[in-house]
Amino acid sequence: MVLMVVTVHIPPEKASELGKSYLESLKKYPPDRSISKTLAIGVRPTKDGYKIIGIGDVVKGKFKEAFLRQVQSSQEASVDIEGYRYEIETFMDITEAMPIIGMKAPEDM
């Protein structure tokens, strides 16, 4: 399993703009479980505005498609919303990471 973690930072005065942009983005890029599944979306206020984290489980063999889709969606928001910043990180789960170092993940993982 590959997890894609998207972190977004926006100024406080842009929150409603981002909400509208997100709803529009869902129309253009509707959730597609054949590519990835949303595990969680979390929002928290910060001293600089809002921080939003989205975590998706990418379907095996669909990383490139999922990544490009996320970049396109995020780029559109970054053009439309002043102060919008984003970062995309990917993580392997332990069952994929352990073999890289020549080990097997524990059975109960």
MIKOL-752781 format. One line per field, with one value per residue: residue number from 0; residue in one letter; x negated, y negated, z of N, C-alpha, C in turn. Coordinates in nm, 4 decimals, m for minus. Atoms other than C-alpha are relative to their C-alpha. Last residue first. Layout:
! MIKOL-752781
num: [NUM; ...]
residu: [a; ...]
n_X: [X; ...]
n_Y: [Y; ...]
n_Z: [Z; ...]
ca_X: [X; ...]
ca_Y: [Y; ...]
ca_Z: [Z; ...]
c_X: [X; ...]
c_Y: [Y; ...]
c_Z: [Z; ...]
***
This chain:
! MIKOL-752781
num: [108; 107; 106; 105; 104; 103; 102; 101; 100; 99; 98; 97; 96; 95; 94; 93; 92; 91; 90; 89; 88; 87; 86; 85; 84; 83; 82; 81; 80; 79; 78; 77; 76; 75; 74; 73; 72; 71; 70; 69; 68; 67; 66; 65; 64; 63; 62; 61; 60; 59; 58; 57; 56; 55; 54; 53; 52; 51; 50; 49; 48; 47; 46; 45; 44; 43; 42; 41; 40; 39; 38; 37; 36; 35; 34; 33; 32; 31; 30; 29; 28; 27; 26; 25; 24; 23; 22; 21; 20; 19; 18; 17; 16; 15; 14; 13; 12; 11; 10; 9; 8; 7; 6; 5; 4; 3; 2; 1; 0]
residu: [m; d; e; p; a; k; m; g; i; i; p; m; a; e; t; i; d; m; f; t; e; i; e; y; r; y; g; e; i; d; v; s; a; e; q; s; s; q; v; q; r; l; f; a; e; k; f; k; g; k; v; v; d; g; i; g; i; i; k; y; g; d; k; t; p; r; v; g; i; a; l; t; k; s; i; s; r; d; p; p; y; k; k; l; s; e; l; y; s; k; g; l; e; s; a; k; e; p; p; i; h; v; t; v; v; m; l; v; m]
n_X: [0.0015; m0.1193; m0.1261; m0.0679; m0.0814; m0.1432; m0.0736; 0.0223; 0.1181; 0.1074; 0.0789; 0.0914; 0.1276; 0.0778; 0.0131; 0.1100; m0.0332; m0.0291; 0.0569; m0.0440; 0.0979; m0.0451; 0.1106; m0.0245; 0.1247; m0.0162; 0.0520; 0.1232; m0.0079; m0.1233; m0.0135; 0.1091; m0.0320; m0.1135; 0.0486; 0.0662; m0.1000; m0.0886; 0.0747; 0.0119; m0.1342; m0.0301; 0.0861; m0.0472; m0.1314; 0.0206; 0.0635; m0.0694; 0.0160; 0.1237; m0.0154; 0.0106; 0.0599; m0.0620; 0.0764; m0.0772; 0.0750; m0.0871; 0.0810; m0.0478; m0.1158; 0.0135; 0.0224; 0.1355; 0.0440; 0.0245; 0.0180; m0.0023; 0.0273; m0.0325; m0.0035; 0.0268; m0.1107; 0.0364; 0.1321; 0.0871; 0.0571; 0.0070; 0.0725; m0.0790; 0.0795; 0.0949; m0.0770; m0.0635; 0.1017; 0.0121; m0.1247; 0.0021; 0.0924; m0.0681; m0.1147; 0.0514; 0.0422; m0.1227; m0.0630; m0.0251; m0.1044; m0.1334; m0.0261; m0.0670; m0.0022; m0.0341; m0.0127; m0.0001; m0.0401; 0.0288; m0.0846; 0.0650; m0.0847]
n_Y: [0.1395; 0.0699; m0.0527; m0.0941; 0.0644; m0.0203; m0.0596; m0.1438; m0.0215; 0.0836; m0.0752; m0.0978; 0.0593; 0.0312; m0.1242; m0.0827; m0.0627; m0.1429; m0.0921; m0.1380; m0.0976; m0.1380; m0.0940; m0.1422; m0.0752; m0.1454; m0.0498; 0.0663; 0.0480; 0.0718; 0.1138; 0.0928; 0.0767; 0.0868; 0.1126; 0.0956; 0.0587; 0.0835; 0.1197; 0.0863; 0.0518; 0.1026; 0.1164; 0.0679; 0.0578; 0.1103; 0.1155; 0.1226; 0.0222; m0.0541; m0.1361; m0.0138; m0.1316; m0.0936; m0.1244; m0.1073; m0.1185; m0.1111; m0.1109; m0.1369; m0.0305; 0.0603; 0.1441; 0.0279; 0.1393; 0.0643; 0.1447; 0.0716; 0.1411; 0.1053; m0.0573; 0.0968; 0.0102; 0.0161; 0.0647; m0.0875; m0.1063; m0.1185; m0.1127; m0.0753; m0.1174; m0.0230; m0.0196; m0.1318; m0.0989; 0.0034; m0.0565; m0.1454; m0.0578; 0.0042; m0.0914; m0.1358; m0.0135; m0.0253; m0.1278; m0.0749; 0.0686; m0.0133; 0.1092; 0.1166; 0.1140; 0.1306; 0.1022; 0.1350; 0.0983; 0.1333; 0.1075; 0.1298; 0.1178]
n_Z: [0.0463; m0.0488; 0.0525; m0.0907; m0.1038; 0.0181; m0.1108; m0.0084; m0.0848; 0.0532; 0.0975; m0.0613; m0.0381; 0.1196; 0.0769; m0.0498; m0.1280; 0.0151; m0.0977; 0.0136; m0.0467; 0.0174; 0.0058; m0.0217; 0.0138; m0.0047; m0.1265; m0.0437; m0.1382; m0.0327; 0.0909; m0.0309; m0.1206; 0.0309; 0.0798; m0.0899; m0.0886; 0.0820; 0.0399; m0.1173; m0.0305; 0.0996; m0.0242; m0.1211; 0.0286; 0.0946; m0.0623; 0.0415; 0.1431; 0.0553; 0.0500; 0.1450; 0.0223; 0.0924; 0.0113; 0.0614; 0.0386; 0.0369; 0.0511; m0.0150; 0.0833; 0.1324; m0.0163; m0.0480; 0.0063; m0.1289; 0.0099; m0.1273; 0.0273; m0.0969; m0.1344; m0.1054; m0.0948; m0.1413; m0.0047; 0.0780; m0.0842; 0.0859; m0.0595; m0.0992; m0.0373; 0.1083; 0.1228; m0.0065; 0.0353; 0.1459; 0.0534; m0.0241; 0.0979; 0.1301; m0.0071; 0.0156; 0.1396; 0.0766; m0.0335; 0.1236; 0.0769; m0.0603; m0.0939; 0.0586; m0.0917; 0.0577; m0.1036; 0.0553; m0.1002; 0.0508; m0.0514; 0.0000; 0.0000]
ca_X: [m0.0708; 0.0055; m0.2370; m0.5428; m0.6949; m0.9616; m1.3208; m1.5741; m1.5898; m1.3594; m1.1480; m1.0483; m0.9026; m0.6232; m0.4681; m0.5455; m0.3257; m0.4974; m0.4673; m0.4026; m0.4142; m0.2325; m0.2762; m0.0414; m0.0302; 0.2680; 0.1811; 0.4009; 0.6615; 0.7295; 0.3825; 0.3096; 0.6536; 0.5830; 0.2412; 0.3916; 0.6346; 0.3694; 0.1177; 0.3716; 0.4657; 0.0996; 0.0290; 0.3267; 0.2408; m0.1268; m0.0423; 0.2125; 0.0216; 0.1494; 0.4441; 0.3371; 0.4648; 0.5364; 0.4646; 0.5787; 0.4359; 0.5698; 0.3913; 0.5795; 0.4675; 0.1313; 0.1783; 0.3289; 0.6831; 0.7184; 0.8673; 0.8464; 0.9331; 0.9101; 0.8822; 0.9691; 0.9484; 0.7295; 0.7279; 1.0195; 1.1879; 1.2401; 1.3526; 1.4769; 1.2116; 1.4064; 1.7096; 1.4960; 1.2845; 1.5927; 1.6609; 1.2959; 1.3000; 1.6072; 1.4414; 1.1176; 1.2979; 1.4711; 1.1340; 0.9528; 0.9644; 0.7761; 0.4749; 0.4314; 0.2022; 0.2570; 0.0981; 0.1529; 0.0574; 0.0484; 0.0269; m0.1178; 0.0000]
ca_Y: [0.5801; 0.9055; 1.1150; 0.9030; 0.7365; 0.9330; 0.8143; 0.7436; 0.3683; 0.3032; 0.5982; 0.3963; 0.0994; 0.2771; 0.4503; 0.1435; m0.0869; m0.2977; m0.6736; m0.9514; m1.3248; m1.6026; m1.9629; m2.2550; m2.6307; m2.8584; m3.2233; m3.3616; m3.1100; m3.0485; m2.9526; m2.7316; m2.5716; m2.4678; m2.3364; m2.1212; m1.9484; m1.8891; m1.7661; m1.5266; m1.3790; m1.3419; m1.1590; m0.9241; m0.8324; m0.7787; m0.5735; m0.3434; m0.0124; 0.0831; m0.1380; m0.4504; m0.4886; m0.8568; m1.0935; m1.4559; m1.7160; m2.0695; m2.3487; m2.6727; m3.0281; m3.1519; m3.0965; m2.7593; m2.6292; m2.2573; m2.0491; m1.6724; m1.4596; m1.0843; m0.7514; m0.8682; m0.5748; m0.5733; m0.4910; m0.2462; m0.4258; m0.7311; m1.0366; m1.3018; m1.5217; m1.7913; m1.7836; m1.7274; m2.0269; m2.2477; m2.1403; m2.2012; m2.5483; m2.6428; m2.5293; m2.7012; m3.0307; m2.9868; m2.9438; m3.2290; m3.4838; m3.2447; m3.2160; m2.8715; m2.5752; m2.2405; m1.9051; m1.6101; m1.2644; m0.9826; m0.6391; m0.3504; 0.0000]
ca_Z: [1.0484; 1.2321; 1.0269; 1.1091; 0.8021; 0.6177; 0.5990; 0.3265; 0.3766; 0.0817; 0.1995; 0.5099; 0.3175; 0.1307; 0.4336; 0.6456; 0.4405; 0.1788; 0.2176; m0.0294; 0.0322; m0.1520; m0.0380; m0.0785; m0.0547; m0.1097; m0.0353; m0.3110; m0.4194; m0.7908; m0.9113; m0.6103; m0.6430; m1.0018; m0.9056; m0.6294; m0.8657; m1.1303; m0.8725; m0.7205; m1.0590; m1.1506; m0.8239; m0.8552; m1.2156; m1.1341; m0.8243; m0.9898; m0.9854; m0.6395; m0.5455; m0.3594; m0.0022; 0.0515; 0.3369; 0.3268; 0.5621; 0.5925; 0.7746; 0.8250; 0.8877; 1.0126; 1.3871; 1.3043; 1.2587; 1.1971; 0.9202; 0.8749; 0.5740; 0.6159; 0.4355; 0.0855; m0.1540; m0.4620; m0.8327; m0.8815; m0.5926; m0.8136; m0.6174; m0.8584; m1.0232; m1.2095; m0.9794; m0.6713; m0.7740; m0.7640; m0.4040; m0.3144; m0.4746; m0.2715; 0.0520; m0.0489; m0.1011; 0.2346; 0.4052; 0.2250; 0.5103; 0.7363; 0.5018; 0.3462; 0.4089; 0.2377; 0.3219; 0.0893; 0.2125; m0.0406; 0.1180; m0.0799; 0.0000]
c_X: [0.0979; 0.0050; 0.1218; 0.1372; 0.0624; 0.0743; 0.1464; 0.0709; m0.0232; m0.1280; m0.1156; m0.0809; m0.0995; m0.1389; m0.0764; m0.0185; m0.1127; 0.0476; 0.0363; m0.0769; 0.0570; m0.1140; 0.0604; m0.1287; 0.0310; m0.1362; 0.0126; m0.0424; m0.1345; 0.0003; 0.1175; 0.0038; m0.1089; 0.0360; 0.1127; m0.0504; m0.0622; 0.1022; 0.0887; m0.0735; m0.0057; 0.1355; 0.0307; m0.0802; 0.0526; 0.1317; m0.0126; m0.0663; 0.0627; m0.0024; m0.1314; 0.0077; 0.0014; m0.0803; 0.0779; m0.0890; 0.0977; m0.0896; 0.0953; m0.0995; 0.0505; 0.1196; m0.0085; m0.0148; m0.1422; m0.0398; m0.0269; m0.0297; 0.0151; m0.0281; 0.0408; 0.0146; m0.0398; 0.1256; m0.0488; m0.1434; m0.0843; m0.0718; 0.0083; m0.0818; 0.0776; m0.0828; m0.0930; 0.0841; 0.0583; m0.0981; m0.0009; 0.1244; m0.0035; m0.0854; 0.0742; 0.1138; m0.0508; m0.0312; 0.1250; 0.0745; 0.0356; 0.1121; 0.1429; 0.0154; 0.0681; m0.0025; 0.0205; 0.0237; m0.0151; 0.0568; m0.0447; 0.1014; m0.0887]
c_Y: [m0.0205; m0.1463; m0.0817; 0.0380; 0.1054; m0.0667; 0.0171; 0.0697; 0.1488; 0.0176; m0.0809; 0.0803; 0.1030; m0.0510; m0.0215; 0.1285; 0.0964; 0.0508; 0.1425; 0.0865; 0.1395; 0.0914; 0.1393; 0.0799; 0.1469; 0.0646; 0.1501; 0.0526; m0.0562; m0.0662; m0.0879; m0.1226; m0.1022; m0.0860; m0.0973; m0.1231; m0.1077; m0.0724; m0.0930; m0.1291; m0.0974; m0.0650; m0.1121; m0.1275; m0.0799; m0.0718; m0.1183; m0.1269; m0.1286; m0.0176; 0.0437; 0.1479; 0.0232; 0.1281; 0.0955; 0.1221; 0.1027; 0.1159; 0.1157; 0.0978; 0.1395; 0.0248; m0.0718; m0.1504; m0.0111; m0.1452; m0.0538; m0.1475; m0.0706; m0.1370; m0.1038; 0.0681; m0.1007; m0.0153; m0.0129; m0.0558; 0.1000; 0.1094; 0.1224; 0.1153; 0.0806; 0.1271; 0.0373; 0.0298; 0.1409; 0.1058; 0.0011; 0.0655; 0.1522; 0.0655; 0.0061; 0.1014; 0.1424; 0.0148; 0.0278; 0.1316; 0.0728; m0.0626; 0.0095; m0.1081; m0.1158; m0.1038; m0.1344; m0.0970; m0.1385; m0.0983; m0.1314; m0.1018; m0.1233]
c_Z: [m0.1115; m0.0429; 0.0384; m0.0568; 0.0898; 0.1132; m0.0393; 0.1139; 0.0263; 0.0805; m0.0607; m0.1030; 0.0530; 0.0352; m0.1304; m0.0803; 0.0357; 0.1356; m0.0379; 0.0990; m0.0237; 0.0431; m0.0138; m0.0120; 0.0267; m0.0225; 0.0185; 0.1375; 0.0438; 0.1375; 0.0428; m0.0900; 0.0283; 0.1202; m0.0324; m0.0756; 0.0889; 0.0867; m0.0809; m0.0339; 0.1180; 0.0246; m0.0990; 0.0256; 0.1201; m0.0282; m0.0960; 0.0548; m0.0509; m0.1522; m0.0656; m0.0392; m0.1506; m0.0122; m0.0894; m0.0147; m0.0557; m0.0427; m0.0241; m0.0616; 0.0277; m0.0914; m0.1342; 0.0163; 0.0548; m0.0212; 0.1386; m0.0212; 0.1340; m0.0595; 0.1031; 0.1353; 0.1078; 0.0843; 0.1442; m0.0029; m0.0788; 0.0782; m0.0912; 0.0574; 0.1053; 0.0228; m0.1156; m0.1234; 0.0014; m0.0491; m0.1525; m0.0580; 0.0129; m0.1078; m0.1323; 0.0042; m0.0271; m0.1484; m0.0833; 0.0234; m0.1299; m0.0827; 0.0536; 0.1060; m0.0729; 0.1105; m0.0684; 0.1147; m0.0610; 0.1009; m0.0623; 0.0495; 0.0000]
***
